[in-house]
Amino acid sequence: MRANRSFELIVSKSGRGPALLADRERRDRVEVVEIASGEVVLFWDTEPRQTGRLSRALRADLSQLGAEEFIERWRRWDPAA
């Protein structure tokens, strides 16, 4: 089963402005949530300039990889893991 059937990507930006003009103190949040349980399985607290790149890479892998392969690939980049 594809990862996008098992997980949902949630991107929360803490400001309205573009990343290029964002304050250096601003932090955005990127979460991968398991649909069945509602549990957060991966979490990143990112700078605004990193948020877009990270979310695009996660979306691409969610649509291409299987659920276990996706978690295995991205778990090493999760700072909480």
C-alpha positions as CSV (number, residue, x, y, z in Angstrom):
1,M,0.0,0.0,0.0
2,R,1.3,3.5,-0.8
3,A,2.3,5.7,2.0
4,N,-0.2,8.4,1.1
5,R,-3.0,6.0,2.0
6,S,-1.5,5.4,5.5
7,F,-0.2,8.8,6.4
8,E,-1.2,12.4,6.1
9,L,1.2,15.4,5.8
10,I,0.3,18.4,7.9
11,V,2.3,21.7,7.4
12,S,1.6,24.5,9.9
13,K,3.2,27.8,9.2
14,S,3.5,30.2,12.0
15,G,3.3,33.3,9.9
16,R,1.5,34.6,6.8
17,G,4.4,36.2,5.0
18,P,6.7,34.5,2.5
19,A,9.6,32.5,3.8
20,L,12.1,34.9,2.2
21,L,10.9,37.7,4.4
22,A,10.2,35.7,7.5
23,D,11.7,36.6,10.9
24,R,14.6,34.3,11.9
25,E,12.8,33.4,15.1
26,R,9.8,32.0,13.2
27,R,9.3,28.3,13.3
28,D,7.1,26.2,11.1
29,R,5.9,22.7,11.9
30,V,5.8,19.7,9.6
31,E,4.1,16.5,10.8
32,V,3.4,13.1,9.3
33,V,0.3,11.6,11.0
34,E,-0.9,8.0,10.8
35,I,-4.4,8.1,9.4
36,A,-5.7,5.0,11.3
37,S,-4.6,6.1,14.8
38,G,-4.2,9.9,14.4
39,E,-0.7,9.5,16.0
40,V,2.2,11.8,14.9
41,V,4.8,9.4,13.5
42,L,7.3,12.0,12.2
43,F,7.8,15.7,13.3
44,W,10.0,18.6,12.3
45,D,10.3,22.1,13.7
46,T,11.7,24.0,10.6
47,E,12.9,27.4,9.6
48,P,10.5,28.9,7.0
49,R,13.1,28.5,4.2
50,Q,13.3,24.8,4.8
51,T,9.5,24.1,5.1
52,G,8.7,24.2,1.4
53,R,11.5,22.0,0.4
54,L,10.9,19.4,3.1
55,S,7.1,19.2,2.5
56,R,7.7,18.8,-1.3
57,A,10.1,15.9,-0.7
58,L,7.8,14.3,1.8
59,R,4.8,14.5,-0.6
60,A,6.8,13.0,-3.4
61,D,7.9,10.1,-1.3
62,L,4.4,9.6,0.2
63,S,3.0,9.1,-3.4
64,Q,5.9,6.8,-4.6
65,L,6.9,4.6,-1.6
66,G,5.2,2.0,0.4
67,A,4.2,2.9,4.0
68,E,7.0,0.9,5.7
69,E,9.7,2.0,3.2
70,F,8.6,5.7,3.7
71,I,8.9,5.5,7.5
72,E,12.2,3.7,7.2
73,R,13.6,6.4,4.9
74,W,12.4,9.4,6.8
75,R,12.8,8.2,10.4
76,R,16.5,8.9,10.4
77,W,15.8,12.6,9.6
78,D,13.3,13.0,12.4
79,P,15.0,14.9,15.3
80,A,12.7,13.2,17.9
81,A,13.6,9.7,16.8
